[in-house]
Amino acid sequence: MKKGIIELKKEAIAKATAVKASVQKLKLVADIIRGMTVAEALLQLQFCKRKVAQDIKAVLHSAIANAENNDGMDIDKLYVSTIHLGKSFVLKRFHPRGRGRAASIKKPFSNITICVSERG
């Protein structure tokens, strides 16, 4: 390889915004599949008992489809290169309590970004 030439690696990206889950709950599942091949990651997500696993699985399917259709990558060589989780908005609700008081309820939403790349 010549000096000064940088080889860019191809990657496909898929995003989901306003997913009804907190970042902490998503992080537990995202840490499991980070760095895995796509086939292994889908298998892990299929048998994961957490509800947020289905949200991450949907974004991963979208990233795989983007890689195959838009970039012409080989599905068998794909792996999960990065997963980025971010905070979205928070819905604030109030629950009435005794003696005229109210308790605040926070319903967090999150953003998911998954990048898949070819290995090898």
DSSP file (Angstrom, degrees, kcal/mol; ACC not computed):
  #  RESIDUE AA STRUCTURE BP1 BP2  ACC     N-H-->O    O-->H-N    N-H-->O    O-->H-N    TCO  KAPPA ALPHA  PHI   PSI    X-CA   Y-CA   Z-CA
    1    1 A M              0   0    0      0, 0.0     3,-0.1     0, 0.0     2,-0.0   0.000 360.0 360.0 360.0 135.9    0.0    0.0    0.0
    2    2 A K    >   -     0   0    0      1,-0.1     3,-1.2     2,-0.1     2,-0.2  -0.330 360.0-100.0 -72.1 152.1    1.3    3.4   -0.9
    3    3 A K  T 3  S+     0   0    0      1,-0.2    -1,-0.1    -2,-0.0     3,-0.1  -0.510 104.9  21.0 -72.2 135.4    2.2    5.9    1.7
    4    4 A G  T 3  S+     0   0    0      1,-0.3     2,-0.6    -2,-0.2    -1,-0.2   0.357  90.5 119.3  91.5  -5.9   -0.5    8.6    2.3
    5    5 A I    <   -     0   0    0     -3,-1.2     2,-0.5     2,-0.0    -1,-0.3  -0.834  48.4-157.5 -96.8 126.2   -3.4    6.6    0.8
    6    6 A I        -     0   0    0     -2,-0.6     2,-0.7    -3,-0.1    -3,-0.0  -0.883   7.4-144.1-104.6 128.7   -6.2    5.9    3.3
    7    7 A E        -     0   0    0     -2,-0.5     2,-0.3     2,-0.0    -2,-0.0  -0.824  14.7-148.1 -94.2 118.5   -8.5    3.0    2.6
    8    8 A L        -     0   0    0     -2,-0.7     2,-0.4     1,-0.0    -2,-0.0  -0.657  10.2-135.6 -85.4 138.2  -12.1    3.8    3.6
    9    9 A K        -     0   0    0     -2,-0.3     2,-0.2     1,-0.0    -1,-0.0  -0.771  19.2-120.4 -95.8 141.0  -14.2    0.9    4.8
   10   10 A K        +     0   0    0     -2,-0.4   108,-0.8   108,-0.1     2,-0.3  -0.532  37.5 171.1 -77.5 139.9  -17.7    0.6    3.6
   11   11 A E  E     -A  117   0A   0     -2,-0.2     2,-0.4   106,-0.2   106,-0.2  -0.995  24.4-142.0-148.4 150.1  -20.5    0.6    6.1
   12   12 A A  E     -A  116   0A   0    104,-2.6   104,-2.6    -2,-0.3     2,-0.4  -0.890  18.5-155.4-112.2 142.9  -24.3    0.8    6.1
   13   13 A I  E     -A  115   0A   0     -2,-0.4     2,-0.3   102,-0.2   102,-0.2  -0.913  12.1-177.5-122.5 143.1  -26.2    2.8    8.7
   14   14 A A  E     -A  114   0A   0    100,-2.0   100,-2.6    -2,-0.4     2,-0.3  -0.997   9.8-165.6-136.3 142.0  -29.8    2.5   10.0
   15   15 A K  E     -A  113   0A   0     -2,-0.3     2,-0.4    98,-0.2    98,-0.2  -0.935  11.5-168.3-128.4 149.3  -31.4    4.8   12.5
   16   16 A A  E     -A  112   0A   0     96,-2.6    96,-3.0    -2,-0.3     2,-0.3  -0.993  13.9-162.9-132.7 128.5  -34.6    4.7   14.7
   17   17 A T  E     +     0   0A   0     -2,-0.4    94,-0.2    94,-0.2    -2,-0.0  -0.808  65.0  18.6-111.3 153.9  -35.8    7.8   16.5
   18   18 A A  E    S+     0   0A   0     -2,-0.3     2,-0.4     1,-0.2    -1,-0.2   0.909  71.6 176.5  57.1  49.8  -38.2    8.1   19.4
   19   19 A V  E     -A  110   0A   0     91,-3.2     2,-2.3    -3,-0.3    91,-2.2  -0.730  37.0-120.8 -82.0 130.2  -38.0    4.5   20.5
   20   20 A K  S    S+     0   0    0     -2,-0.4     2,-0.3    89,-0.2    89,-0.2  -0.453  79.8  84.2 -78.2  76.7  -40.1    4.1   23.7
   21   21 A A  S    S-     0   0    0     -2,-2.3     2,-0.1    87,-0.1    -2,-0.1  -0.957  78.5-102.8-165.6 155.3  -37.4    2.9   26.0
   22   22 A S     >  -     0   0    0     -2,-0.3     4,-1.8     1,-0.1     5,-0.2  -0.472  30.1-118.5 -82.5 159.2  -34.7    4.4   28.2
   23   23 A V  H  > S+     0   0    0      1,-0.2     4,-2.4     2,-0.2     5,-0.1   0.858 113.0  58.7 -64.2 -35.9  -31.0    4.5   27.1
   24   24 A Q  H  > S+     0   0    0      1,-0.2     4,-1.1     2,-0.2    -1,-0.2   0.897 107.1  45.8 -62.8 -40.8  -30.1    2.3   30.1
   25   25 A K  H  > S+     0   0    0      1,-0.2     4,-0.8     2,-0.2    -1,-0.2   0.884 114.0  48.5 -70.6 -37.9  -32.4   -0.5   29.1
   26   26 A L  H  X S+     0   0    0     -4,-1.8     4,-2.6     1,-0.2     3,-0.5   0.862 104.3  61.0 -67.6 -35.4  -31.2   -0.4   25.5
   27   27 A K  H  X S+     0   0    0     -4,-2.4     4,-2.2     1,-0.2    -1,-0.2   0.844  95.7  60.8 -62.4 -35.3  -27.6   -0.4   26.5
   28   28 A L  H  < S+     0   0    0     -4,-1.1     4,-0.4     1,-0.2    -1,-0.2   0.884 113.7  35.5 -60.4 -38.7  -28.0   -3.8   28.2
   29   29 A V  H >X S+     0   0    0     -4,-0.8     4,-1.2    -3,-0.5     3,-0.7   0.862 114.1  56.6 -82.6 -37.9  -28.9   -5.4   24.9
   30   30 A A  H 3X S+     0   0    0     -4,-2.6     4,-1.3     1,-0.2    -2,-0.2   0.860 101.6  57.2 -64.0 -35.7  -26.7   -3.3   22.7
   31   31 A D  H 3< S+     0   0    0     -4,-2.2    -1,-0.2     1,-0.2    -2,-0.2   0.790 102.2  57.5 -65.8 -26.8  -23.6   -4.4   24.7
   32   32 A I  H <4 S+     0   0    0     -3,-0.7    -1,-0.2    -4,-0.4    -2,-0.2   0.919 114.3  33.8 -69.1 -43.6  -24.4   -8.0   24.0
   33   33 A I  H >< S+     0   0    0     -4,-1.2     3,-1.9    -3,-0.1    47,-0.3   0.537  83.4 120.0 -96.3  -6.4  -24.3   -7.7   20.2
   34   34 A R  T 3< S+     0   0    0     -4,-1.3    47,-0.1     1,-0.3     3,-0.1  -0.412  86.9  10.1 -62.4 125.7  -21.7   -5.1   19.6
   35   35 A G  T 3  S+     0   0    0     45,-1.7    -1,-0.3     1,-0.3    46,-0.1   0.313 100.3 124.3  89.4  -8.0  -18.9   -6.6   17.5
   36   36 A M    <   -     0   0    0     -3,-1.9    44,-2.9     1,-0.1    -1,-0.3  -0.375  69.8 -98.8 -79.7 160.8  -20.8   -9.8   16.6
   37   37 A T  B  >  -B   79   0A   0     42,-0.3     4,-2.4     1,-0.1    42,-0.3  -0.395  38.7-109.8 -68.8 160.9  -21.5  -11.0   13.1
   38   38 A V  H  > S+     0   0    0     40,-1.8     4,-2.4    37,-0.2     5,-0.2   0.880 117.3  52.2 -64.4 -38.9  -24.9  -10.2   11.9
   39   39 A A  H  > S+     0   0    0     39,-0.3     4,-1.7     2,-0.2    -1,-0.2   0.917 112.0  45.6 -64.6 -43.4  -26.1  -13.8   12.0
   40   40 A E  H  > S+     0   0    0      2,-0.2     4,-2.4     1,-0.2    -2,-0.2   0.903 112.2  52.1 -64.9 -41.1  -25.0  -14.2   15.6
   41   41 A A  H  X S+     0   0    0     -4,-2.4     4,-2.4     1,-0.2    -2,-0.2   0.904 108.7  49.4 -64.4 -42.3  -26.5  -10.9   16.6
   42   42 A L  H  X S+     0   0    0     -4,-2.4     4,-1.8     1,-0.2    -1,-0.2   0.878 111.3  50.5 -64.3 -36.7  -29.9  -11.8   15.1
   43   43 A L  H  X S+     0   0    0     -4,-1.7     4,-1.4     2,-0.2    -2,-0.2   0.912 110.8  48.2 -67.0 -42.7  -29.8  -15.1   16.9
   44   44 A Q  H  X S+     0   0    0     -4,-2.4     4,-0.6     1,-0.2    -2,-0.2   0.912 113.4  47.7 -62.7 -42.7  -29.0  -13.4   20.3
   45   45 A L  H  < S+     0   0    0     -4,-2.4     3,-0.3     1,-0.2    -1,-0.2   0.823 106.1  58.9 -69.6 -30.8  -31.8  -10.8   19.8
   46   46 A Q  H  < S+     0   0    0     -4,-1.8    -1,-0.2     1,-0.2    -2,-0.2   0.884 114.9  34.6 -65.3 -38.0  -34.3  -13.5   18.8
   47   47 A F  H  < S+     0   0    0     -4,-1.4     2,-0.3    -3,-0.1    -1,-0.2   0.380  89.3 113.6-101.3   4.0  -33.9  -15.3   22.1
   48   48 A C     <  -     0   0    0     -4,-0.6     5,-0.1    -3,-0.3     6,-0.1  -0.607  58.0-149.6 -75.0 134.1  -33.3  -12.3   24.3
   49   49 A K        +     0   0    0     -2,-0.3     2,-0.2     4,-0.1    -1,-0.1   0.552  62.7 105.6 -84.9  -7.6  -36.3  -11.9   26.7
   50   50 A R  S >  S-     0   0    0      1,-0.1     3,-1.0     2,-0.0     4,-0.4  -0.493  70.6-134.9 -77.4 144.0  -36.1   -8.1   27.0
   51   51 A K  T >> S+     0   0    0      1,-0.2     3,-1.2    -2,-0.2     4,-0.6   0.843 102.8  60.9 -65.2 -35.2  -38.7   -6.0   25.2
   52   52 A V  H 3> S+     0   0    0      1,-0.3     4,-2.0     2,-0.2    -1,-0.2   0.666  85.8  77.6 -69.5 -15.2  -36.2   -3.6   23.7
   53   53 A A  H <> S+     0   0    0     -3,-1.0     4,-2.2     1,-0.2    -1,-0.3   0.846  90.7  54.4 -62.5 -32.8  -34.4   -6.5   21.9
   54   54 A Q  H <> S+     0   0    0     -3,-1.2     4,-1.8    -4,-0.4    -1,-0.2   0.858 106.3  51.1 -70.0 -34.8  -37.2   -6.4   19.3
   55   55 A D  H  X S+     0   0    0     -4,-0.6     4,-1.6     2,-0.2    -2,-0.2   0.920 113.1  44.7 -66.1 -43.8  -36.6   -2.6   18.7
   56   56 A I  H  X S+     0   0    0     -4,-2.0     4,-2.3     1,-0.2    -2,-0.2   0.874 110.5  55.6 -67.5 -36.9  -32.9   -3.2   18.2
   57   57 A K  H  X S+     0   0    0     -4,-2.2     4,-2.3     1,-0.2    -1,-0.2   0.885 105.6  51.8 -62.8 -39.1  -33.6   -6.2   16.0
   58   58 A A  H  X S+     0   0    0     -4,-1.8     4,-1.7     2,-0.2    -1,-0.2   0.897 111.0  46.9 -65.1 -40.5  -35.8   -4.1   13.7
   59   59 A V  H  X S+     0   0    0     -4,-1.6     4,-2.2     2,-0.2    -2,-0.2   0.879 110.9  52.7 -68.8 -37.2  -33.1   -1.5   13.2
   60   60 A L  H  X S+     0   0    0     -4,-2.3     4,-2.3     2,-0.2    -2,-0.2   0.903 107.3  51.5 -65.1 -41.2  -30.5   -4.2   12.6
   61   61 A H  H  X S+     0   0    0     -4,-2.3     4,-2.2     1,-0.2    -1,-0.2   0.895 109.9  50.6 -60.4 -39.6  -32.7   -5.7    9.8
   62   62 A S  H  X S+     0   0    0     -4,-1.7     4,-2.3     2,-0.2    -2,-0.2   0.896 109.3  50.1 -65.0 -40.8  -32.9   -2.3    8.3
   63   63 A A  H  X S+     0   0    0     -4,-2.2     4,-2.1     2,-0.2    -2,-0.2   0.882 110.3  50.4 -65.4 -38.3  -29.1   -1.9    8.4
   64   64 A I  H  X S+     0   0    0     -4,-2.3     4,-2.2     2,-0.2    -2,-0.2   0.917 110.9  48.7 -65.0 -43.3  -28.7   -5.3    6.7
   65   65 A A  H  X S+     0   0    0     -4,-2.2     4,-2.7     1,-0.2     5,-0.4   0.887 110.7  51.1 -64.6 -39.0  -31.1   -4.3    4.0
   66   66 A N  H  X>S+     0   0    0     -4,-2.3     4,-1.8     1,-0.2     5,-1.2   0.904 110.4  49.5 -63.1 -41.1  -29.3   -1.0    3.4
   67   67 A A  H  <5S+     0   0    0     -4,-2.1     6,-2.5     3,-0.2     4,-0.4   0.899 116.6  41.2 -65.0 -41.0  -26.0   -2.8    3.1
   68   68 A E  H  <5S+     0   0    0     -4,-2.2     4,-0.4     4,-0.2    -2,-0.2   0.938 125.4  31.0 -74.2 -47.5  -27.3   -5.3    0.6
   69   69 A N  H  <5S+     0   0    0     -4,-2.7    -3,-0.2    -5,-0.2    -2,-0.2   0.900 128.3  32.3 -84.0 -42.3  -29.5   -3.1   -1.6
   70   70 A N  T  <5S+     0   0    0     -4,-1.8    -3,-0.2    -5,-0.4    -2,-0.1   0.887 133.2  24.0 -84.9 -39.8  -27.7    0.3   -1.4
   71   71 A D  S   <S-     0   0    0     -5,-1.2    -3,-0.2    -4,-0.4    -2,-0.1   0.539  92.8-128.5-107.4  -8.9  -24.0   -0.7   -1.1
   72   72 A G        +     0   0    0     -4,-0.4    -4,-0.2    -5,-0.3    -3,-0.1   0.827  48.0 164.3  66.8  32.8  -24.0   -4.2   -2.6
   73   73 A M        -     0   0    0     -6,-2.5     2,-0.5     1,-0.1    -1,-0.2  -0.434  44.5-106.2 -81.8 157.9  -22.3   -5.8    0.4
   74   74 A D    >   -     0   0    0      1,-0.1     3,-1.0    -2,-0.1     4,-0.4  -0.742  22.0-149.3 -84.1 124.2  -22.1   -9.5    1.1
   75   75 A I  G >  S+     0   0    0     -2,-0.5     3,-1.1     1,-0.2   -37,-0.2   0.836  93.2  61.2 -65.0 -33.4  -24.4  -10.4    4.0
   76   76 A D  G 3  S+     0   0    0      1,-0.2    -1,-0.2   -38,-0.1   -37,-0.1   0.745 105.8  47.0 -67.7 -22.5  -22.3  -13.3    5.1
   77   77 A K  G <  S+     0   0    0     -3,-1.0    42,-2.3   -40,-0.1    -1,-0.2   0.454  88.4 114.0 -96.7  -1.5  -19.3  -11.0    5.8
   78   78 A L  E <   + C   0 118A   0     -3,-1.1   -40,-1.8    -4,-0.4   -39,-0.3  -0.407  37.9 175.2 -75.8 145.3  -21.3   -8.3    7.7
   79   79 A Y  E     -BC  37 117A   0     38,-2.2    38,-2.1   -42,-0.3     2,-1.0  -0.964  41.5 -98.5-141.0 160.5  -20.7   -7.6   11.4
   80   80 A V  E     + C   0 116A   0    -44,-2.9   -45,-1.7    -2,-0.3    36,-0.2  -0.687  42.1 174.7 -81.1 105.2  -22.1   -5.0   13.8
   81   81 A S  E     +     0   0A   0     34,-1.7     2,-0.3    -2,-1.0    -1,-0.2   0.934  61.6   2.5 -82.0 -47.2  -19.3   -2.3   13.9
   82   82 A T  E     - C   0 115A   0     33,-1.4    33,-2.9   -48,-0.1     2,-0.4  -0.997  50.5-167.6-141.8 147.2  -20.9    0.3   16.0
   83   83 A I  E     - C   0 114A   0     -2,-0.3     2,-0.5    31,-0.2    31,-0.2  -0.988  13.7-168.4-128.6 122.2  -24.2    0.9   18.0
   84   84 A H  E     - C   0 113A   0     29,-3.2    29,-2.4    -2,-0.4     2,-0.4  -0.951   0.6-168.3-114.6 127.6  -24.9    4.4   19.2
   85   85 A L  E     + C   0 112A   0     -2,-0.5     2,-0.3    27,-0.2    27,-0.2  -0.942  11.3 178.4-113.9 134.1  -27.6    5.0   21.7
   86   86 A G  E     - C   0 111A   0     25,-2.4    25,-2.9    -2,-0.4     2,-0.3  -0.938  31.0-105.0-136.3 158.3  -28.8    8.5   22.4
   87   87 A K  E     - C   0 110A   0     -2,-0.3    23,-0.2    23,-0.2     3,-0.1  -0.626  34.8-179.1 -81.9 135.5  -31.4   10.3   24.5
   88   88 A S  E     -     0   0A   0     21,-2.4     2,-0.1     1,-0.3    22,-0.1   0.049  45.6 -42.1-105.2-140.5  -34.4   11.7   22.7
   89   89 A F  E     -     0   0A   0     21,-0.1    20,-1.7    -2,-0.1     2,-0.4  -0.378  48.5-134.8 -88.2 169.3  -37.2   13.6   24.4
   90   90 A V  E     - C   0 108A   0     18,-0.2     2,-0.4    -2,-0.1    -3,-0.0  -0.990   9.2-142.9-127.1 123.2  -39.0   12.9   27.7
   91   91 A L  E     - C   0 107A   0     16,-2.4    16,-3.0    -2,-0.4     2,-0.5  -0.726  17.6-151.0 -82.1 130.7  -42.8   12.9   28.1
   92   92 A K  E     + C   0 106A   0     -2,-0.4     2,-0.3    14,-0.2    14,-0.2  -0.914  20.3 172.5-108.3 124.6  -43.7   14.3   31.5
   93   93 A R  E     - C   0 105A   0     12,-3.1    12,-3.8    -2,-0.5     2,-0.4  -0.856  22.3-134.8-125.0 160.0  -46.9   13.2   33.1
   94   94 A F  E     - C   0 104A   0     -2,-0.3    10,-0.2    10,-0.2    -2,-0.0  -0.961   7.1-157.8-122.3 137.5  -48.5   13.7   36.5
   95   95 A H  E     - C   0 103A   0      8,-3.2     8,-2.8    -2,-0.4     2,-0.1  -0.952  26.2-122.0-111.8 121.5  -50.1   11.1   38.8
   96   96 A P  E     - C   0 102A   0      0, 0.0     6,-0.2     0, 0.0     2,-0.2  -0.394  34.3-175.7 -66.9 137.5  -52.5   12.5   41.4
   97   97 A R    >   -     0   0    0      4,-2.5     3,-0.6     1,-0.2     4,-0.2  -0.590  33.2 -64.0-120.1-177.1  -51.6   11.6   45.0
   98   98 A G  G >  S+     0   0    0      1,-0.2     3,-1.2    -2,-0.2    -1,-0.2  -0.256 109.6  24.9 -71.2 158.6  -53.3   12.2   48.3
   99   99 A R  G 3  S-     0   0    0      1,-0.2    -1,-0.2     2,-0.0     3,-0.1   0.771 131.5 -61.9  59.8  32.3  -54.0   15.5   49.9
  100  100 A G  G <  S+     0   0    0     -3,-0.6    -1,-0.2     1,-0.2    -2,-0.2   0.622 102.2 130.2  77.0  12.9  -54.0   17.4   46.6
  101  101 A R    <   -     0   0    0     -3,-1.2    -4,-2.5    -4,-0.2     2,-0.3  -0.416  42.9-148.1 -93.3 173.1  -50.5   16.6   45.7
  102  102 A A  E     - C   0  96A   0     -6,-0.2     2,-0.4    -2,-0.1    -8,-0.0  -0.999   3.2-146.6-142.7 144.5  -49.1   15.2   42.4
  103  103 A A  E     - C   0  95A   0     -8,-2.8    -8,-3.2    -2,-0.3     2,-0.3  -0.913  23.4-126.0-109.6 137.5  -46.2   13.0   41.5
  104  104 A S  E     - C   0  94A   0     -2,-0.4     2,-0.5   -10,-0.2   -10,-0.2  -0.626  18.3-160.7 -85.4 140.6  -44.3   13.4   38.3
  105  105 A I  E     - C   0  93A   0    -12,-3.8   -12,-3.1    -2,-0.3     2,-0.5  -0.984   4.6-156.3-119.3 127.1  -43.9   10.5   35.9
  106  106 A K  E     - C   0  92A   0     -2,-0.5   -14,-0.2   -14,-0.2   -16,-0.0  -0.914   5.2-167.6-108.5 125.6  -41.1   10.7   33.2
  107  107 A K  E     - C   0  91A   0    -16,-3.0   -16,-2.4    -2,-0.5     2,-0.1  -0.886  18.0-154.1-112.7  99.2  -41.5    8.5   30.1
  108  108 A P  E     - C   0  90A   0      0, 0.0     2,-0.3     0, 0.0   -18,-0.2  -0.395   8.6-162.5 -79.5 149.9  -38.1    8.6   28.3
  109  109 A F  E     -     0   0A   0    -20,-1.7   -21,-2.4   -89,-0.2     2,-0.3  -0.899   9.9-162.3-123.1 156.2  -37.6    8.0   24.5
  110  110 A S  E     -AC  19  87A   0    -91,-2.2   -91,-3.2    -2,-0.3     2,-0.4  -0.874  15.4-129.8-137.0 165.6  -34.3    7.1   22.8
  111  111 A N  E     - C   0  86A   0    -25,-2.9   -25,-2.4    -2,-0.3     2,-0.4  -0.944  19.0-158.9-116.3 141.0  -32.6    7.1   19.4
  112  112 A I  E     -AC  16  85A   0    -96,-3.0   -96,-2.6    -2,-0.4     2,-0.4  -0.977   9.2-178.2-122.4 132.1  -30.7    4.0   18.0
  113  113 A T  E     -AC  15  84A   0    -29,-2.4   -29,-3.2    -2,-0.4     2,-0.4  -0.991   5.4-173.8-128.7 124.1  -28.1    4.1   15.3
  114  114 A I  E     -AC  14  83A   0   -100,-2.6  -100,-2.0    -2,-0.4     2,-0.5  -0.970   4.6-166.1-120.8 130.1  -26.5    0.8   14.1
  115  115 A C  E     -AC  13  82A   0    -33,-2.9   -34,-1.7    -2,-0.4   -33,-1.4  -0.955   4.0-167.3-113.2 130.7  -23.6    0.6   11.6
  116  116 A V  E     -AC  12  80A   0   -104,-2.6  -104,-2.6    -2,-0.5     2,-0.3  -0.947   8.5-177.7-116.8 141.6  -22.7   -2.7    9.9
  117  117 A S  E     -AC  11  79A   0    -38,-2.1   -38,-2.2    -2,-0.4     2,-0.4  -0.869  30.2-102.6-131.9 163.6  -19.4   -3.2    8.0
  118  118 A E  E     - C   0  78A   0   -108,-0.8     2,-0.4    -2,-0.3   -40,-0.2  -0.724  31.9-144.3 -87.4 137.3  -17.8   -6.0    6.0
  119  119 A R              0   0    0    -42,-2.3   -82,-0.0    -2,-0.4    -1,-0.0  -0.848 360.0 360.0-101.7 135.5  -15.1   -8.0    7.7
  120  120 A G              0   0    0     -2,-0.4    -1,-0.2     0, 0.0    -2,-0.0   0.462 360.0 360.0  91.9 360.0  -12.1   -9.2    5.7
